[in-house]
């Protein structure tokens, strides 16, 4: 039996960050604390810190996302960071990419309940949708995998000169240093660690920004992407 934990009242910072979409943010928090826990998407111990550690921590990622771009949230899980980002940035077109059915069912329900018309839910792994999903300007991710593996999934989904924004912890610099060789093979030309959410979350959210050049994913993924696109076109003609 799942232990019931009461969702705390939203902090004042949440009203400021979510603005007109604050009621939708509250509804999302309620869904996470109820259905999210019951379906095993988040642990009951996370409920008391849902606002600070999860919703606000993810929403402040919007500070470094360019205006009006396409975004793919890889391994979206319960919708973090994709849904908080969608609530504060209606100018973005966001795809929530998640391989597990129970999670995509939850995400679809949330998107419909909150009226997020600019958000699409896609079930699949990053390597499976390569060539079928339109390349995006920005890939986002949170607590999915170590940076070298995460980049291997997310970077090939980018358009040329796009960027991956990964929410990380205190080991961000170490992860970058350990992943440099892998990142270089993936066509990455720039990396940096950013801190966002000053005055909103404490500690501030740490973001690893990975920028690619003209060949996202490198030569190997360029070939895979072209092959997948050819297969997709052939299927459409049938």
KEPA-21064 format. One line per field, with one value per atom (N, C-alpha, C, CB): residue number from 1; residue in three letters; x, y, z. Coordinates in steps of 0.2 Angstrom, whole numbers, always signed. Glycine has a CB too. Layout:
BEGIN
i: [NUM:...]
aa: [ALA:...]
east: [X:...]
north: [Y:...]
up: [Z:...]
This chain:
BEGIN
i: [1:1:1:1:2:2:2:2:3:3:3:3:4:4:4:4:5:5:5:5:6:6:6:6:7:7:7:7:8:8:8:8:9:9:9:9:10:10:10:10:11:11:11:11:12:12:12:12:13:13:13:13:14:14:14:14:15:15:15:15:16:16:16:16:17:17:17:17:18:18:18:18:19:19:19:19:20:20:20:20:21:21:21:21:22:22:22:22:23:23:23:23:24:24:24:24:25:25:25:25:26:26:26:26:27:27:27:27:28:28:28:28:29:29:29:29:30:30:30:30:31:31:31:31:32:32:32:32:33:33:33:33:34:34:34:34:35:35:35:35:36:36:36:36:37:37:37:37:38:38:38:38:39:39:39:39:40:40:40:40:41:41:41:41:42:42:42:42:43:43:43:43:44:44:44:44:45:45:45:45:46:46:46:46:47:47:47:47:48:48:48:48:49:49:49:49:50:50:50:50:51:51:51:51:52:52:52:52:53:53:53:53:54:54:54:54:55:55:55:55:56:56:56:56:57:57:57:57:58:58:58:58:59:59:59:59:60:60:60:60:61:61:61:61:62:62:62:62:63:63:63:63:64:64:64:64:65:65:65:65:66:66:66:66:67:67:67:67:68:68:68:68:69:69:69:69:70:70:70:70:71:71:71:71:72:72:72:72:73:73:73:73:74:74:74:74:75:75:75:75:76:76:76:76:77:77:77:77:78:78:78:78:79:79:79:79:80:80:80:80:81:81:81:81:82:82:82:82:83:83:83:83:84:84:84:84:85:85:85:85:86:86:86:86:87:87:87:87:88:88:88:88:89:89:89:89:90:90:90:90:91:91:91:91:92:92:92:92:93:93:93:93:94:94:94:94:95:95:95:95:96:96:96:96:97:97:97:97:98:98:98:98:99:99:99:99:100:100:100:100:101:101:101:101:102:102:102:102:103:103:103:103:104:104:104:104:105:105:105:105:106:106:106:106:107:107:107:107:108:108:108:108:109:109:109:109:110:110:110:110:111:111:111:111:112:112:112:112:113:113:113:113:114:114:114:114:115:115:115:115:116:116:116:116:117:117:117:117:118:118:118:118:119:119:119:119:120:120:120:120:121:121:121:121:122:122:122:122:123:123:123:123:124:124:124:124:125:125:125:125:126:126:126:126:127:127:127:127:128:128:128:128:129:129:129:129:130:130:130:130:131:131:131:131:132:132:132:132:133:133:133:133:134:134:134:134:135:135:135:135:136:136:136:136:137:137:137:137:138:138:138:138:139:139:139:139:140:140:140:140:141:141:141:141:142:142:142:142:143:143:143:143:144:144:144:144:145:145:145:145:146:146:146:146:147:147:147:147:148:148:148:148:149:149:149:149:150:150:150:150:151:151:151:151:152:152:152:152:153:153:153:153:154:154:154:154:155:155:155:155:156:156:156:156:157:157:157:157:158:158:158:158:159:159:159:159:160:160:160:160:161:161:161:161:162:162:162:162:163:163:163:163:164:164:164:164:165:165:165:165:166:166:166:166:167:167:167:167:168:168:168:168:169:169:169:169:170:170:170:170:171:171:171:171:172:172:172:172:173:173:173:173:174:174:174:174:175:175:175:175:176:176:176:176:177:177:177:177:178:178:178:178:179:179:179:179:180:180:180:180:181:181:181:181:182:182:182:182:183:183:183:183:184:184:184:184:185:185:185:185:186:186:186:186:187:187:187:187:188:188:188:188:189:189:189:189:190:190:190:190:191:191:191:191:192:192:192:192:193:193:193:193:194:194:194:194:195:195:195:195:196:196:196:196:197:197:197:197:198:198:198:198:199:199:199:199:200:200:200:200:201:201:201:201:202:202:202:202:203:203:203:203:204:204:204:204:205:205:205:205:206:206:206:206:207:207:207:207:208:208:208:208:209:209:209:209:210:210:210:210:211:211:211:211:212:212:212:212:213:213:213:213:214:214:214:214:215:215:215:215:216:216:216:216:217:217:217:217:218:218:218:218:219:219:219:219:220:220:220:220:221:221:221:221:222:222:222:222:223:223:223:223:224:224:224:224:225:225:225:225:226:226:226:226:227:227:227:227:228:228:228:228:229:229:229:229:230:230:230:230:231:231:231:231:232:232:232:232:233:233:233:233:234:234:234:234:235:235:235:235:236:236:236:236:237:237:237:237:238:238:238:238]
aa: [UNK:UNK:UNK:UNK:UNK:UNK:UNK:UNK:UNK:UNK:UNK:UNK:UNK:UNK:UNK:UNK:UNK:UNK:UNK:UNK:UNK:UNK:UNK:UNK:UNK:UNK:UNK:UNK:UNK:UNK:UNK:UNK:UNK:UNK:UNK:UNK:UNK:UNK:UNK:UNK:UNK:UNK:UNK:UNK:UNK:UNK:UNK:UNK:UNK:UNK:UNK:UNK:UNK:UNK:UNK:UNK:UNK:UNK:UNK:UNK:UNK:UNK:UNK:UNK:UNK:UNK:UNK:UNK:UNK:UNK:UNK:UNK:UNK:UNK:UNK:UNK:UNK:UNK:UNK:UNK:UNK:UNK:UNK:UNK:UNK:UNK:UNK:UNK:UNK:UNK:UNK:UNK:UNK:UNK:UNK:UNK:UNK:UNK:UNK:UNK:UNK:UNK:UNK:UNK:UNK:UNK:UNK:UNK:UNK:UNK:UNK:UNK:UNK:UNK:UNK:UNK:UNK:UNK:UNK:UNK:UNK:UNK:UNK:UNK:UNK:UNK:UNK:UNK:UNK:UNK:UNK:UNK:UNK:UNK:UNK:UNK:UNK:UNK:UNK:UNK:UNK:UNK:UNK:UNK:UNK:UNK:UNK:UNK:UNK:UNK:UNK:UNK:UNK:UNK:UNK:UNK:UNK:UNK:UNK:UNK:UNK:UNK:UNK:UNK:UNK:UNK:UNK:UNK:UNK:UNK:UNK:UNK:UNK:UNK:UNK:UNK:UNK:UNK:UNK:UNK:UNK:UNK:UNK:UNK:UNK:UNK:UNK:UNK:UNK:UNK:UNK:UNK:UNK:UNK:UNK:UNK:UNK:UNK:UNK:UNK:UNK:UNK:UNK:UNK:UNK:UNK:UNK:UNK:UNK:UNK:UNK:UNK:UNK:UNK:UNK:UNK:UNK:UNK:UNK:UNK:UNK:UNK:UNK:UNK:UNK:UNK:UNK:UNK:UNK:UNK:UNK:UNK:UNK:UNK:UNK:UNK:UNK:UNK:UNK:UNK:UNK:UNK:UNK:UNK:UNK:UNK:UNK:UNK:UNK:UNK:UNK:UNK:UNK:UNK:UNK:UNK:UNK:UNK:UNK:UNK:UNK:UNK:UNK:UNK:UNK:UNK:UNK:UNK:UNK:UNK:UNK:UNK:UNK:UNK:UNK:UNK:UNK:UNK:UNK:UNK:UNK:UNK:UNK:UNK:UNK:UNK:UNK:UNK:UNK:UNK:UNK:UNK:UNK:UNK:UNK:UNK:UNK:UNK:UNK:UNK:UNK:UNK:UNK:UNK:UNK:UNK:UNK:UNK:UNK:UNK:UNK:UNK:UNK:UNK:UNK:UNK:UNK:UNK:UNK:UNK:UNK:UNK:UNK:UNK:UNK:UNK:UNK:UNK:UNK:UNK:UNK:UNK:UNK:UNK:UNK:UNK:UNK:UNK:UNK:UNK:UNK:UNK:UNK:UNK:UNK:UNK:UNK:UNK:UNK:UNK:UNK:UNK:UNK:UNK:UNK:UNK:UNK:UNK:UNK:UNK:UNK:UNK:UNK:UNK:UNK:UNK:UNK:UNK:UNK:UNK:UNK:UNK:UNK:UNK:UNK:UNK:UNK:UNK:UNK:UNK:UNK:UNK:UNK:UNK:UNK:UNK:UNK:UNK:UNK:UNK:UNK:UNK:UNK:UNK:UNK:UNK:UNK:UNK:UNK:UNK:UNK:UNK:UNK:UNK:UNK:UNK:UNK:UNK:UNK:UNK:UNK:UNK:UNK:UNK:UNK:UNK:UNK:UNK:UNK:UNK:UNK:UNK:UNK:UNK:UNK:UNK:UNK:UNK:UNK:UNK:UNK:UNK:UNK:UNK:UNK:UNK:UNK:UNK:UNK:UNK:UNK:UNK:UNK:UNK:UNK:UNK:UNK:UNK:UNK:UNK:UNK:UNK:UNK:UNK:UNK:UNK:UNK:UNK:UNK:UNK:UNK:UNK:UNK:UNK:UNK:UNK:UNK:UNK:UNK:UNK:UNK:UNK:UNK:UNK:UNK:UNK:UNK:UNK:UNK:UNK:UNK:UNK:UNK:UNK:UNK:UNK:UNK:UNK:UNK:UNK:UNK:UNK:UNK:UNK:UNK:UNK:UNK:UNK:UNK:UNK:UNK:UNK:UNK:UNK:UNK:UNK:UNK:UNK:UNK:UNK:UNK:UNK:UNK:UNK:UNK:UNK:UNK:UNK:UNK:UNK:UNK:UNK:UNK:UNK:UNK:UNK:UNK:UNK:UNK:UNK:UNK:UNK:UNK:UNK:UNK:UNK:UNK:UNK:UNK:UNK:UNK:UNK:UNK:UNK:UNK:UNK:UNK:UNK:UNK:UNK:UNK:UNK:UNK:UNK:UNK:UNK:UNK:UNK:UNK:UNK:UNK:UNK:UNK:UNK:UNK:UNK:UNK:UNK:UNK:UNK:UNK:UNK:UNK:UNK:UNK:UNK:UNK:UNK:UNK:UNK:UNK:UNK:UNK:UNK:UNK:UNK:UNK:UNK:UNK:UNK:UNK:UNK:UNK:UNK:UNK:UNK:UNK:UNK:UNK:UNK:UNK:UNK:UNK:UNK:UNK:UNK:UNK:UNK:UNK:UNK:UNK:UNK:UNK:UNK:UNK:UNK:UNK:UNK:UNK:UNK:UNK:UNK:UNK:UNK:UNK:UNK:UNK:UNK:UNK:UNK:UNK:UNK:UNK:UNK:UNK:UNK:UNK:UNK:UNK:UNK:UNK:UNK:UNK:UNK:UNK:UNK:UNK:UNK:UNK:UNK:UNK:UNK:UNK:UNK:UNK:UNK:UNK:UNK:UNK:UNK:UNK:UNK:UNK:UNK:UNK:UNK:UNK:UNK:UNK:UNK:UNK:UNK:UNK:UNK:UNK:UNK:UNK:UNK:UNK:UNK:UNK:UNK:UNK:UNK:UNK:UNK:UNK:UNK:UNK:UNK:UNK:UNK:UNK:UNK:UNK:UNK:UNK:UNK:UNK:UNK:UNK:UNK:UNK:UNK:UNK:UNK:UNK:UNK:UNK:UNK:UNK:UNK:UNK:UNK:UNK:UNK:UNK:UNK:UNK:UNK:UNK:UNK:UNK:UNK:UNK:UNK:UNK:UNK:UNK:UNK:UNK:UNK:UNK:UNK:UNK:UNK:UNK:UNK:UNK:UNK:UNK:UNK:UNK:UNK:UNK:UNK:UNK:UNK:UNK:UNK:UNK:UNK:UNK:UNK:UNK:UNK:UNK:UNK:UNK:UNK:UNK:UNK:UNK:UNK:UNK:UNK:UNK:UNK:UNK:UNK:UNK:UNK:UNK:UNK:UNK:UNK:UNK:UNK:UNK:UNK:UNK:UNK:UNK:UNK:UNK:UNK:UNK:UNK:UNK:UNK:UNK:UNK:UNK:UNK:UNK:UNK:UNK:UNK:UNK:UNK:UNK:UNK:UNK:UNK:UNK:UNK:UNK:UNK:UNK:UNK:UNK:UNK:UNK:UNK:UNK:UNK:UNK:UNK:UNK:UNK:UNK:UNK:UNK:UNK:UNK:UNK:UNK:UNK:UNK:UNK:UNK:UNK:UNK:UNK:UNK:UNK:UNK:UNK:UNK:UNK:UNK:UNK:UNK:UNK:UNK:UNK:UNK:UNK:UNK:UNK:UNK:UNK:UNK:UNK:UNK:UNK:UNK:UNK:UNK:UNK:UNK:UNK:UNK:UNK:UNK:UNK:UNK:UNK:UNK:UNK:UNK:UNK:UNK:UNK:UNK:UNK:UNK:UNK:UNK:UNK:UNK:UNK:UNK:UNK:UNK:UNK:UNK:UNK:UNK:UNK:UNK:UNK:UNK:UNK:UNK:UNK:UNK:UNK:UNK:UNK:UNK:UNK:UNK:UNK:UNK:UNK:UNK:UNK:UNK:UNK:UNK:UNK:UNK:UNK:UNK:UNK:UNK:UNK:UNK:UNK:UNK:UNK:UNK:UNK:UNK:UNK:UNK:UNK:UNK:UNK:UNK:UNK:UNK:UNK:UNK:UNK:UNK:UNK:UNK:UNK:UNK:UNK:UNK:UNK:UNK:UNK:UNK:UNK:UNK:UNK:UNK:UNK]
east: [+4:+0:+4:-5:+3:+7:+5:+6:+11:+10:+8:+16:+2:+0:+4:-8:+6:+10:+6:+17:+5:+2:+6:-1:+4:+7:+7:+4:+13:+13:+10:+20:+8:+6:+12:+3:+10:+15:+18:+11:+25:+28:+27:+36:+28:+26:+30:+28:+36:+40:+37:+47:+33:+29:+24:+26:+21:+16:+20:+13:+26:+30:+32:+36:+35:+38:+33:+42:+27:+22:+17:+19:+17:+12:+5:+15:+3:-4:-6:-6:+0:-1:+0:+4:+0:+0:-5:+0:-12:-17:-15:-23:-12:-11:-5:-9:+0:+6:+4:+11:-1:-4:-7:-9:-11:-14:-9:-19:-4:+1:+4:+7:+6:+9:+4:+10:-2:-7:-7:-14:-7:-7:+0:-7:+5:+11:+11:+17:+8:+7:+2:+6:-2:-8:-6:-14:-8:-7:+0:-10:+4:+12:+15:+15:+13:+15:+12:+14:+5:+2:+4:-6:+6:+9:+16:+7:+20:+27:+31:+28:+29:+33:+37:+28:+35:+39:+38:+38:+43:+43:+39:+49:+35:+31:+35:+28:+42:+46:+48:+53:+46:+47:+42:+48:+36:+30:+31:+24:+34:+35:+40:+38:+44:+48:+47:+56:+41:+39:+40:+32:+38:+39:+46:+35:+50:+57:+61:+60:+61:+66:+64:+67:+58:+55:+52:+50:+47:+43:+47:+36:+49:+53:+60:+54:+63:+70:+70:+72:+65:+64:+62:+59:+57:+54:+60:+49:+65:+70:+74:+74:+74:+78:+76:+77:+70:+68:+72:+60:+76:+81:+86:+84:+87:+93:+90:+98:+83:+81:+79:+74:+81:+80:+72:+84:+70:+63:+61:+62:+55:+52:+55:+51:+58:+62:+58:+69:+60:+58:+62:+57:+59:+62:+60:+61:+65:+63:+66:+66:+61:+63:+64:+57:+70:+72:+72:+80:+68:+67:+63:+74:+57:+53:+51:+48:+50:+47:+40:+52:+40:+34:+33:+34:+37:+36:+41:+29:+47:+52:+58:+53:+60:+58:+53:+64:+51:+47:+40:+45:+36:+30:+31:+26:+35:+36:+38:+41:+43:+45:+40:+51:+35:+29:+25:+26:+24:+19:+22:+18:+28:+31:+33:+37:+33:+35:+31:+42:+25:+20:+23:+14:+28:+31:+35:+36:+36:+40:+36:+44:+38:+35:+39:+35:+36:+39:+37:+39:+42:+40:+43:+43:+38:+40:+41:+35:+48:+50:+51:+56:+47:+48:+46:+43:+50:+49:+44:+55:+42:+38:+31:+40:+26:+19:+16:+16:+17:+13:+15:+15:+21:+23:+20:+31:+20:+17:+10:+19:+7:-1:-2:-3:+2:+2:+3:+7:+8:+10:+5:+17:+2:-4:-10:-6:-11:-17:-15:-18:-9:-7:-8:+0:-5:-5:-12:-2:-17:-24:-27:-28:-26:-29:-27:-28:-21:-18:-19:-11:-22:-23:-16:-27:-11:-5:-4:+1:-7:-8:-1:-12:+4:+10:+15:+14:+12:+16:+13:+16:+18:+17:+20:+19:+17:+20:+21:+15:+27:+30:+33:+35:+30:+33:+38:+27:+44:+50:+57:+50:+62:+69:+72:+73:+76:+79:+82:+85:+86:+89:+84:+93:+77:+72:+69:+67:+69:+65:+70:+62:+76:+81:+79:+88:+78:+76:+69:+79:+65:+58:+55:+54:+58:+57:+61:+58:+57:+61:+66:+56:+72:+78:+75:+84:+77:+75:+81:+72:+79:+84:+87:+81:+83:+85:+83:+83:+88:+86:+87:+90:+82:+82:+82:+76:+85:+85:+86:+90:+84:+85:+86:+79:+92:+93:+92:+88:+93:+92:+98:+91:+104:+110:+116:+110:+122:+129:+129:+135:+133:+133:+135:+137:+140:+142:+137:+148:+133:+128:+122:+125:+120:+115:+116:+114:+122:+124:+123:+131:+124:+124:+117:+127:+112:+105:+102:+101:+104:+101:+104:+101:+110:+114:+112:+121:+111:+109:+102:+109:+98:+91:+91:+87:+97:+97:+98:+103:+96:+98:+105:+93:+108:+115:+115:+117:+120:+121:+116:+121:+112:+108:+111:+102:+108:+111:+107:+112:+110:+107:+108:+110:+103:+103:+101:+98:+106:+105:+105:+110:+100:+100:+104:+92:+109:+114:+115:+120:+119:+121:+128:+120:+130:+137:+143:+138:+142:+147:+147:+146:+144:+143:+150:+139:+154:+161:+165:+165:+164:+168:+165:+167:+158:+155:+157:+147:+158:+160:+167:+160:+172:+179:+179:+183:+175:+175:+172:+172:+168:+165:+167:+157:+173:+175:+177:+182:+180:+181:+175:+185:+170:+164:+160:+159:+160:+157:+160:+157:+166:+170:+168:+177:+167:+165:+158:+165:+154:+147:+146:+143:+151:+151:+150:+145:+151:+150:+156:+150:+155:+160:+161:+158:+156:+156:+152:+153:+155:+152:+153:+154:+148:+148:+143:+147:+145:+140:+137:+144:+130:+127:+123:+122:+121:+117:+112:+122:+106:+99:+95:+96:+90:+85:+87:+84:+92:+94:+88:+99:+87:+81:+75:+80:+75:+69:+70:+68:+76:+78:+85:+78:+86:+92:+93:+91:+99:+104:+101:+110:+104:+102:+103:+106:+99:+99:+105:+93:+108:+114:+113:+120:+115:+113:+120:+109:+121:+126:+124:+129:+127:+125:+130:+124:+127:+132:+129:+131:+134:+132:+136:+134:+132:+135:+136:+130:+140:+142:+137:+149:+140:+135:+133:+139:+136:+135:+133:+140:+127:+125:+125:+118:+129:+130:+136:+124:+139:+145:+143:+149:+148:+147:+143:+154:+144:+140:+133:+143:+131:+124:+121:+123:+125:+122:+120:+128:+124:+122:+116:+128:+115:+109:+103:+110:+104:+98:+96:+100:+101:+99:+95:+105:+98:+95:+88:+99:+87:+80:+75:+81:+78:+73:+71:+77:+76:+74:+69:+80:+70:+65:+58:+67:+58:+52:+48:+53:+52:+49:+46:+54:+49:+47:+40:+52:+40:+34:+28:+35:+29:+24:+21:+27:+25:+23:+19:+29:+20:+16:+8:+19]
north: [-6:+0:+6:+0:+11:+17:+22:+21:+24:+29:+36:+30:+38:+45:+51:+46:+55:+61:+67:+61:+72:+78:+83:+82:+85:+90:+97:+91:+100:+106:+112:+108:+117:+123:+126:+129:+128:+131:+137:+133:+138:+144:+150:+142:+156:+162:+162:+168:+159:+159:+156:+156:+151:+147:+152:+141:+156:+161:+166:+165:+168:+172:+169:+175:+163:+159:+157:+153:+154:+151:+156:+145:+162:+167:+165:+170:+166:+165:+157:+167:+153:+146:+143:+143:+147:+145:+140:+151:+141:+136:+129:+138:+129:+123:+119:+124:+124:+121:+117:+126:+120:+117:+111:+122:+111:+104:+99:+106:+101:+96:+93:+99:+98:+95:+91:+102:+92:+87:+81:+91:+81:+75:+70:+76:+74:+70:+67:+75:+71:+69:+63:+74:+63:+57:+52:+61:+53:+47:+46:+50:+51:+50:+45:+57:+46:+41:+35:+44:+34:+28:+24:+29:+27:+23:+22:+27:+24:+23:+28:+16:+33:+38:+42:+43:+44:+47:+44:+55:+44:+41:+46:+40:+43:+47:+52:+42:+50:+55:+61:+51:+61:+67:+72:+65:+70:+74:+81:+71:+80:+87:+92:+85:+89:+94:+95:+92:+93:+93:+100:+91:+105:+112:+114:+117:+114:+117:+112:+117:+106:+101:+99:+95:+99:+97:+102:+91:+105:+110:+116:+111:+119:+125:+124:+129:+119:+117:+116:+111:+113:+112:+119:+107:+122:+128:+133:+131:+134:+139:+138:+140:+131:+130:+134:+122:+137:+142:+148:+144:+150:+155:+155:+156:+148:+147:+144:+143:+144:+141:+147:+136:+147:+152:+153:+151:+158:+160:+156:+167:+153:+150:+144:+156:+140:+135:+128:+134:+123:+116:+113:+112:+109:+106:+98:+109:+94:+87:+85:+82:+83:+81:+74:+83:+72:+65:+61:+64:+55:+52:+56:+50:+58:+63:+61:+66:+54:+51:+54:+53:+57:+60:+67:+61:+69:+76:+81:+78:+79:+84:+83:+82:+89:+95:+98:+100:+94:+96:+99:+90:+97:+100:+107:+95:+107:+114:+119:+114:+117:+121:+123:+118:+119:+120:+125:+114:+125:+129:+137:+127:+137:+144:+147:+145:+142:+144:+142:+142:+145:+143:+145:+147:+148:+150:+144:+156:+138:+133:+127:+130:+123:+117:+111:+116:+108:+103:+96:+104:+91:+84:+81:+81:+77:+73:+66:+73:+64:+57:+52:+58:+47:+42:+35:+44:+30:+24:+19:+20:+21:+16:+18:+17:+14:+15:+18:+8:+16:+19:+26:+15:+28:+35:+39:+35:+36:+40:+41:+37:+36:+37:+42:+30:+43:+48:+55:+47:+55:+62:+64:+61:+59:+61:+64:+55:+61:+63:+70:+58:+71:+78:+83:+78:+82:+87:+88:+84:+84:+85:+89:+78:+87:+90:+97:+86:+99:+106:+110:+105:+107:+110:+113:+116:+108:+110:+109:+107:+113:+112:+112:+117:+115:+115:+109:+122:+104:+98:+92:+98:+88:+81:+76:+81:+70:+65:+59:+62:+57:+52:+46:+54:+40:+34:+31:+29:+30:+28:+29:+30:+26:+28:+33:+21:+37:+42:+38:+45:+33:+29:+26:+24:+25:+22:+28:+19:+34:+39:+43:+44:+42:+45:+44:+43:+50:+50:+50:+44:+49:+49:+56:+43:+57:+64:+69:+63:+75:+80:+83:+86:+84:+87:+93:+88:+94:+100:+105:+97:+110:+115:+114:+122:+111:+110:+103:+116:+99:+93:+95:+87:+93:+93:+87:+98:+86:+80:+81:+75:+77:+77:+71:+81:+69:+63:+57:+63:+57:+51:+47:+54:+49:+45:+49:+41:+46:+50:+54:+45:+59:+64:+60:+70:+56:+53:+49:+49:+45:+41:+45:+36:+50:+55:+58:+60:+61:+64:+60:+67:+53:+48:+47:+42:+48:+48:+55:+46:+60:+67:+71:+71:+71:+75:+73:+74:+67:+65:+68:+58:+69:+72:+80:+71:+83:+90:+92:+93:+98:+101:+103:+107:+105:+108:+114:+109:+115:+120:+121:+127:+115:+115:+114:+109:+113:+112:+107:+119:+104:+100:+103:+92:+103:+106:+101:+113:+99:+93:+96:+88:+95:+97:+92:+97:+94:+90:+92:+89:+89:+90:+93:+85:+92:+95:+92:+94:+86:+83:+85:+76:+91:+93:+94:+99:+97:+98:+92:+103:+87:+81:+77:+77:+77:+73:+76:+74:+82:+85:+83:+93:+83:+81:+74:+83:+70:+63:+61:+59:+65:+64:+67:+66:+71:+75:+71:+78:+65:+61:+59:+55:+57:+55:+60:+51:+66:+72:+74:+78:+74:+76:+72:+76:+65:+61:+62:+53:+65:+66:+73:+66:+76:+83:+89:+82:+88:+93:+98:+91:+105:+110:+114:+114:+114:+118:+115:+125:+116:+114:+119:+107:+120:+124:+122:+132:+125:+123:+130:+121:+130:+136:+135:+138:+141:+140:+145:+142:+142:+146:+146:+143:+151:+151:+155:+144:+160:+164:+167:+169:+167:+170:+166:+177:+160:+156:+149:+154:+146:+139:+140:+134:+137:+137:+130:+142:+127:+130:+131:+125:+135:+136:+129:+141:+129:+123:+123:+123:+117:+117:+114:+112:+117:+115:+114:+120:+108:+107:+108:+99:+113:+115:+112:+123:+108:+105:+108:+97:+111:+114:+110:+121:+108:+104:+109:+99:+106:+110:+108:+108:+107:+106:+99:+108:+94:+87:+84:+83:+85:+82:+75:+85:+72:+65:+62:+62:+67:+65:+61:+60:+58:+55:+49:+53:+44:+38:+40:+34:+45:+46:+49:+50:+53:+56:+51:+61:+45:+40:+36:+35:+35:+32:+36:+31:+43:+47:+47:+54:+47:+47:+41:+48:+35:+28:+28:+23:+31:+31:+35:+33:+41:+45:+42:+52:+38:+34:+29:+31:+25:+20:+23:+16:+29:+33:+35:+39:+38:+40:+34:+44:+28:+22:+20:+17:+20:+18:+22:+17:+29:+34:+33:+41:+31:+30:+23:+29:+19:+12:+14:+7]
up: [+0:+0:+0:+6:-4:-5:+1:-12:+4:+10:+7:+14:+10:+8:+11:+9:+7:+10:+8:+8:+12:+10:+6:+16:+0:-4:+0:-11:+1:+4:+0:+6:+3:-1:-5:+4:-11:-16:-13:-23:-14:-11:-15:-11:-13:-16:-23:-12:-23:-29:-35:-27:-33:-38:-42:-36:-38:-41:-46:-36:-44:-48:-55:-44:-54:-59:-64:-57:-62:-67:-69:-63:-66:-68:-69:-74:-75:-77:-77:-84:-77:-77:-70:-82:-65:-58:-57:-53:-58:-57:-60:-59:-66:-70:-66:-77:-64:-60:-54:-58:-50:-44:-46:-41:-51:-53:-55:-59:-58:-60:-54:-65:-49:-43:-39:-38:-39:-36:-40:-36:-46:-50:-49:-58:-48:-46:-39:-46:-34:-28:-27:-23:-31:-31:-36:-32:-42:-47:-48:-54:-48:-49:-44:-49:-38:-33:-33:-26:-34:-35:-41:-36:-46:-52:-52:-58:-46:-46:-50:-47:-52:-56:-52:-60:-45:-41:-34:-40:-29:-23:-18:-20:-13:-9:-5:-4:-4:+0:-4:+2:-10:-14:-14:-22:-11:-11:-7:-8:-1:+3:-1:+10:-5:-9:-16:-7:-18:-25:-28:-26:-24:-27:-28:-23:-23:-23:-27:-16:-26:-29:-36:-25:-38:-44:-49:-43:-47:-52:-53:-49:-47:-48:-51:-41:-48:-51:-58:-47:-61:-68:-72:-70:-69:-72:-74:-68:-69:-70:-76:-64:-79:-85:-90:-87:-90:-95:-96:-94:-91:-92:-97:-85:-99:-104:-110:-101:-111:-117:-122:-116:-128:-133:-134:-139:-137:-138:-145:-139:-144:-150:-153:-155:-149:-152:-151:-150:-155:-154:-148:-160:-144:-138:-138:-132:-137:-135:-128:-141:-124:-117:-117:-112:-117:-117:-110:-120:-111:-104:-100:-101:-102:-98:-92:-103:-91:-85:-83:-80:-77:-75:-78:-67:-83:-86:-84:-85:-81:-78:-82:-70:-85:-84:-89:-85:-94:-99:-98:-104:-93:-92:-88:-87:-83:-80:-85:-74:-89:-95:-99:-99:-101:-105:-102:-107:-95:-92:-92:-85:-91:-91:-98:-87:-103:-110:-115:-111:-116:-121:-128:-120:-129:-136:-138:-135:-134:-136:-139:-130:-144:-146:-143:-154:-138:-134:-135:-127:-136:-137:-131:-143:-127:-121:-124:-116:-124:-126:-121:-131:-120:-115:-117:-109:-116:-118:-115:-118:-108:-104:-105:-97:-106:-108:-102:-109:-96:-90:-89:-83:-91:-90:-96:-90:-102:-108:-107:-114:-104:-102:-97:-99:-92:-87:-90:-81:-95:-98:-102:-102:-106:-111:-107:-115:-101:-97:-94:-91:-92:-89:-95:-86:-101:-106:-108:-112:-108:-110:-104:-111:-98:-92:-91:-86:-93:-92:-98:-90:-104:-110:-113:-109:-113:-116:-123:-112:-127:-135:-138:-138:-135:-138:-136:-137:-133:-131:-134:-123:-136:-139:-135:-147:-134:-131:-136:-125:-136:-140:-136:-145:-137:-134:-138:-133:-135:-139:-135:-146:-137:-135:-140:-134:-138:-142:-149:-139:-148:-153:-158:-151:-156:-160:-164:-156:-162:-166:-170:-161:-170:-174:-181:-173:-185:-192:-193:-195:-188:-189:-185:-186:-179:-176:-179:-168:-181:-184:-179:-185:-181:-177:-174:-181:-167:-163:-162:-157:-160:-158:-151:-157:-146:-140:-137:-135:-134:-130:-123:-133:-119:-112:-108:-109:-103:-99:-91:-102:-87:-80:-77:-77:-74:-70:-74:-64:-80:-85:-84:-92:-85:-86:-85:-92:-84:-85:-91:-84:-91:-97:-103:-95:-103:-110:-113:-108:-109:-111:-113:-106:-109:-111:-117:-105:-118:-125:-131:-124:-130:-135:-137:-133:-133:-134:-137:-128:-133:-135:-141:-129:-141:-146:-153:-146:-155:-162:-164:-163:-159:-160:-162:-154:-161:-162:-170:-158:-171:-178:-177:-179:-183:-183:-179:-190:-175:-170:-165:-174:-163:-158:-151:-159:-146:-139:-135:-136:-131:-125:-119:-125:-115:-108:-103:-108:-99:-95:-87:-96:-84:-77:-73:-74:-69:-66:-59:-70:-55:-48:-48:-44:-42:-40:-44:-33:-47:-51:-58:-50:-60:-67:-70:-68:-67:-70:-71:-66:-66:-67:-73:-60:-73:-79:-86:-78:-86:-93:-94:-92:-89:-90:-92:-84:-89:-90:-97:-85:-100:-106:-112:-105:-111:-117:-123:-115:-123:-129:-132:-127:-128:-131:-134:-125:-131:-133:-140:-128:-140:-146:-152:-146:-151:-157:-159:-154:-154:-156:-159:-149:-161:-164:-160:-169:-153:-149:-149:-141:-150:-150:-144:-157:-140:-134:-128:-136:-122:-116:-111:-113:-106:-101:-95:-103:-89:-83:-82:-77:-81:-80:-73:-86:-70:-64:-65:-57:-64:-65:-59:-71:-59:-53:-47:-51:-48:-43:-40:-45:-33:-30:-30:-33:-33:-34:-31:-41:-32:-29:-26:-34:-20:-16:-14:-10:-17:-21:-28:-21:-32:-39:-43:-42:-48:-53:-57:-57:-57:-61:-68:-58:-73:-80:-84:-84:-87:-92:-99:-91:-102:-109:-114:-110:-118:-124:-130:-123:-134:-141:-146:-141:-151:-157:-163:-159:-167:-173:-179:-176:-185:-191:-192:-197:-188:-188:-181:-192:-179:-172:-172:-171:-167:-167:-170:-169:-174:-178:-184:-174:-188:-194:-194:-197:-188:-188:-187:-182:-183:-183:-189:-176:-192:-199:-203:-202:-204:-208:-206:-209:-199:-196:-197:-189:-197:-197:-205:-195:-209:-216:-218:-221:-216:-217:-214:-214:-208:-205:-209:-198:-211:-215:-222:-217:-225:-231:-230:-234:-224:-222:-221:-216:-218:-216:-222:-211:-227:-233:-237:-238:-237:-241:-238:-241:-231:-228:-230:-220:-230:-232:-239:-231:-243:-250:-251:-255:-246:-247:-245:-242]
